[in-house]
Every structure is written in C-alpha cells, then in structure tokens.
Amino acid sequence: MAFLKSHQEAVNATLVPEHITVERIFSLTFNNRMYLFWYSEQTAPSPDVTESPNPIDKVHVAFWHECIDESVPSMKFQLENEFVNPNLTSK
C-alpha cells in the first residue's frame, strides 16, 4: 500500500485504460490480520491487469501473488441500495 501511495499519479494514470472512474481500497485488521477490500466503478470491462505491460501494474500483480491467498474464497458483497446525487448524473 505504501508503494501505491508513493506513486499516486502513476497509479491514477493506470485507471484510464482500465475504464475505471474511481477505485478505493479499504483495510480492516481483524485477529491481527490485515484484510483489503477494493471498490471500483468502471464504465466498461477492463483488460486483464496480469497482462498489462505497465510497471505499476506489474508491482501490483507481484504484491497480489505475494500477499493474497487465492485458496481462501473472496467475499462477495451484495448491493442493497445506491444513492446518487442527482446533480452528478447525466440527464
């Protein structure tokens, strides 16, 4: 996470080809383990980040392989409701 924070501008630039308008990463420490949760909004499907030639994406994928236990099922959140400022939506 420190790498992402220290390369904020370069990370933001990776969002363009991924069609991401916003991405947020939340952390939670529970039983002395840190968990990360991602939230993103996309305008179209994105290319597979594991195939990206971008150096920032390569560091991201390396972190992913080092720190994320793929054998543990990911949590699937169900959207219950959404609130959108009417001044921000297109008419």
FIBAVO-400075 format. One record per atom (N, C-alpha, C): x, y, z. Coordinates in nm, 3 decimals. Example, Ala and Ser with C-alpha at 12.3 -4.5 7.8 and 13.67 -1.06 7.14 Angstrom:
         u         v         w
     1.319    -0.569     0.780
     1.230    -0.450     0.780
     1.320    -0.330     0.780
     1.285    -0.225     0.708
     1.367    -0.106     0.714
     1.290     0.003     0.787
# end
This chain:
         u         v         w
     0.083    -0.118     0.000
     0.000     0.000     0.000
     0.088     0.125     0.000
     0.203     0.117     0.067
     0.294     0.232     0.068
     0.342     0.264    -0.073
     0.367     0.160    -0.153
     0.411     0.182    -0.292
     0.302     0.256    -0.369
     0.179     0.212    -0.357
     0.069     0.277    -0.429
     0.056     0.423    -0.386
     0.064     0.447    -0.257
     0.053     0.585    -0.206
     0.166     0.673    -0.256
     0.286     0.617    -0.262
     0.401     0.698    -0.304
     0.408     0.716    -0.456
     0.325     0.645    -0.530
     0.320     0.657    -0.677
     0.179     0.694    -0.723
     0.112     0.778    -0.646
    -0.028     0.810    -0.669
    -0.058     0.854    -0.812
     0.021     0.945    -0.867
    -0.004     0.997    -1.001
     0.008     0.885    -1.106
     0.109     0.802    -1.095
     0.127     0.691    -1.190
     0.015     0.588    -1.176
    -0.028     0.563    -1.054
    -0.139     0.469    -1.032
    -0.266     0.526    -1.095
    -0.292     0.653    -1.072
    -0.411     0.716    -1.130
    -0.412     0.702    -1.283
    -0.295     0.712    -1.345
    -0.286     0.701    -1.491
    -0.324     0.561    -1.540
    -0.303     0.459    -1.457
    -0.339     0.323    -1.498
    -0.490     0.303    -1.505
    -0.565     0.392    -1.442
    -0.711     0.377    -1.439
    -0.774     0.405    -1.575
    -0.711     0.489    -1.655
    -0.767     0.529    -1.784
    -0.787     0.408    -1.877
    -0.683     0.329    -1.906
    -0.705     0.214    -1.995
    -0.791     0.105    -1.933
    -0.807     0.109    -1.801
    -0.891     0.010    -1.732
    -1.036     0.056    -1.722
    -1.065     0.173    -1.777
    -1.201     0.230    -1.775
    -1.254     0.248    -1.633
    -1.166     0.279    -1.540
    -1.206     0.297    -1.401
    -1.220     0.446    -1.372
    -1.335     0.484    -1.320
    -1.356     0.624    -1.284
    -1.315     0.651    -1.140
    -1.327     0.551    -1.054
    -1.285     0.564    -0.915
    -1.251     0.425    -0.863
    -1.145     0.418    -0.782
    -1.110     0.294    -0.714
    -1.071     0.331    -0.572
    -1.126     0.259    -0.478
    -1.095     0.283    -0.337
    -1.054     0.150    -0.275
    -0.951     0.156    -0.190
    -0.906     0.038    -0.119
    -0.923     0.064     0.029
    -0.995    -0.025     0.094
    -1.020    -0.015     0.238
    -0.942    -0.125     0.308
    -0.898    -0.099     0.430
    -0.831    -0.203     0.508
    -0.905    -0.224     0.639
    -0.892    -0.346     0.688
    -0.952    -0.384     0.815
    -0.857    -0.482     0.882
    -0.822    -0.457     1.007
    -0.740    -0.552     1.081
    -0.831    -0.625     1.177
    -0.828    -0.757     1.166
    -0.914    -0.844     1.246
    -0.833    -0.965     1.288
    -0.829    -0.995     1.416
    -0.749    -1.106     1.469
    -0.603    -1.096     1.423
    -0.549    -0.976     1.429
    -0.410    -0.949     1.392
    -0.377    -0.976     1.246
    -0.478    -0.979     1.161
    -0.456    -0.996     1.017
    -0.518    -0.878     0.945
    -0.446    -0.826     0.845
    -0.499    -0.714     0.768
    -0.571    -0.768     0.645
    -0.690    -0.717     0.623
    -0.769    -0.752     0.507
    -0.787    -0.626     0.422
    -0.781    -0.643     0.290
    -0.801    -0.532     0.199
    -0.928    -0.557     0.118
    -1.003    -0.451     0.096
    -1.126    -0.457     0.019
    -1.118    -0.350    -0.089
    -1.150    -0.386    -0.211
    -1.147    -0.293    -0.323
    -1.289    -0.257    -0.363
    -1.305    -0.132    -0.400
    -1.430    -0.084    -0.459
    -1.391    -0.002    -0.580
    -1.449    -0.034    -0.694
    -1.420     0.046    -0.812
    -1.545     0.063    -0.895
    -1.545     0.170    -0.972
    -1.652     0.196    -1.068
    -1.588     0.202    -1.205
    -1.644     0.125    -1.298
    -1.590     0.119    -1.433
    -1.698     0.152    -1.534
    -1.656     0.212    -1.644
    -1.751     0.246    -1.750
    -1.756     0.138    -1.857
    -1.661     0.043    -1.854
    -1.656    -0.068    -1.950
    -1.568    -0.177    -1.890
    -1.577    -0.297    -1.942
    -1.486    -0.402    -1.892
    -1.341    -0.362    -1.914
    -1.256    -0.405    -1.822
    -1.114    -0.368    -1.833
    -1.032    -0.486    -1.880
    -0.918    -0.457    -1.941
    -0.827    -0.566    -1.978
    -0.773    -0.635    -1.853
    -0.726    -0.755    -1.866
    -0.670    -0.832    -1.754
    -0.543    -0.764    -1.705
    -0.542    -0.722    -1.580
    -0.427    -0.649    -1.524
    -0.302    -0.736    -1.523
    -0.317    -0.867    -1.518
    -0.199    -0.954    -1.517
    -0.125    -0.953    -1.651
    -0.189    -0.902    -1.755
    -0.126    -0.895    -1.887
    -0.078    -0.753    -1.922
    -0.092    -0.661    -1.829
    -0.053    -0.523    -1.853
     0.099    -0.509    -1.856
     0.152    -0.432    -1.953
     0.297    -0.406    -1.956
     0.337    -0.290    -1.863
     0.240    -0.221    -1.804
     0.268    -0.105    -1.720
     0.347    -0.146    -1.594
     0.458    -0.078    -1.563
     0.539    -0.114    -1.445
     0.460    -0.107    -1.314
     0.369    -0.013    -1.302
     0.286    -0.002    -1.181
     0.200    -0.127    -1.167
     0.138    -0.170    -1.276
     0.056    -0.291    -1.272
     0.139    -0.414    -1.240
     0.263    -0.420    -1.288
     0.349    -0.534    -1.259
     0.378    -0.544    -1.108
     0.403    -0.429    -1.043
     0.424    -0.428    -0.898
     0.296    -0.470    -0.827
     0.182    -0.419    -0.874
     0.053    -0.454    -0.817
     0.029    -0.605    -0.823
     0.054    -0.665    -0.939
     0.032    -0.808    -0.956
     0.130    -0.890    -0.870
     0.254    -0.845    -0.859
     0.352    -0.914    -0.774
     0.306    -0.911    -0.628
     0.256    -0.796    -0.582
     0.202    -0.784    -0.446
     0.085    -0.880    -0.428
    -0.001    -0.883    -0.526
    -0.118    -0.969    -0.524
    -0.075    -1.115    -0.505
     0.019    -1.161    -0.585
     0.064    -1.301    -0.576
     0.135    -1.330    -0.444
     0.202    -1.229    -0.389
     0.274    -1.249    -0.264
     0.182    -1.248    -0.143
     0.078    -1.165    -0.146
     0.000    -1.140    -0.025
    -0.142    -1.193    -0.025
    -0.195    -1.226    -0.139
    -0.335    -1.269    -0.144
    -0.340    -1.420    -0.156
    -0.408    -1.482    -0.061
    -0.424    -1.627    -0.060
    -0.543    -1.664    -0.147
    -0.515    -1.708    -0.268
    -0.621    -1.739    -0.365
    -0.703    -1.861    -0.323
    -0.654    -1.941    -0.226
    -0.729    -2.059    -0.183
    -0.844    -2.022    -0.089
    -0.839    -1.900    -0.036
    -0.947    -1.853     0.051
    -1.053    -1.787    -0.037
    -1.177    -1.830    -0.026
    -1.281    -1.769    -0.111
    -1.293    -1.619    -0.082
    -1.308    -1.542    -0.188
    -1.325    -1.398    -0.169
    -1.466    -1.369    -0.119
    -1.479    -1.259    -0.050
    -1.611    -1.217    -0.002
    -1.686    -1.154    -0.118
    -1.809    -1.188    -0.131
    -1.893    -1.130    -0.235
    -1.999    -1.044    -0.166
    -1.992    -0.916    -0.193
    -2.087    -0.824    -0.133
    -2.207    -0.809    -0.224
    -2.325    -0.799    -0.164
    -2.447    -0.778    -0.241
    -2.490    -0.633    -0.223
    -2.508    -0.564    -0.334
    -2.553    -0.426    -0.328
    -2.698    -0.423    -0.280
    -2.723    -0.349    -0.175
    -2.858    -0.337    -0.120
    -2.928    -0.210    -0.167
    -2.849    -0.106    -0.188
    -2.907     0.020    -0.232
    -2.795     0.109    -0.281
    -2.831     0.207    -0.359
    -2.735     0.302    -0.411
    -2.798     0.441    -0.407
    -2.721     0.537    -0.363
    -2.769     0.674    -0.355
    -2.677     0.759    -0.442
    -2.732     0.833    -0.534
    -2.655     0.914    -0.626
    -2.707     1.056    -0.625
    -2.615     1.148    -0.606
    -2.651     1.289    -0.610
    -2.709     1.319    -0.748
    -2.832     1.368    -0.755
    -2.895     1.393    -0.886
    -2.821     1.500    -0.968
    -2.742     1.582    -0.904
    -2.666     1.684    -0.977
    -2.544     1.626    -1.048
    -2.508     1.501    -1.016
    -2.391     1.439    -1.076
    -2.426     1.342    -1.188
    -2.552     1.312    -1.207
    -2.592     1.216    -1.311
    -2.627     1.290    -1.439
    -2.605     1.222    -1.550
    -2.640     1.283    -1.679
    -2.790     1.265    -1.703
    -2.847     1.362    -1.771
    -2.992     1.358    -1.793
    -3.023     1.319    -1.934
# end
